[in-house]
């Protein structure tokens, strides 16, 4: 599942794998926010993201995550799970036959 691979990349402090697991729109957004050139190298991305060993995420994050019942479309799903002490709706999209996390549409669940 895209969500689990994304969290696994964060846990392994693998910025390159994390970058590969988000949608192109999320990459563009992050590149702009991090002041990266569109053709930035993996090393530049890794340095800018600052993913490093020791990041602490809930150990049960993927185990508690669940696929939301609604399926908005054939190429979009929503995973609901805990992150940083809150419950999030994490959007995953199918891009060129690969499921990727869409950070731009993901949001905390209110309440």
Helices and strands as residue ranges (DSSP letters): H 2-11, H 15-20, H 24-33, H 42-49, H 61-64, E 66-67, E 76-83, E 86-95, E 98-108
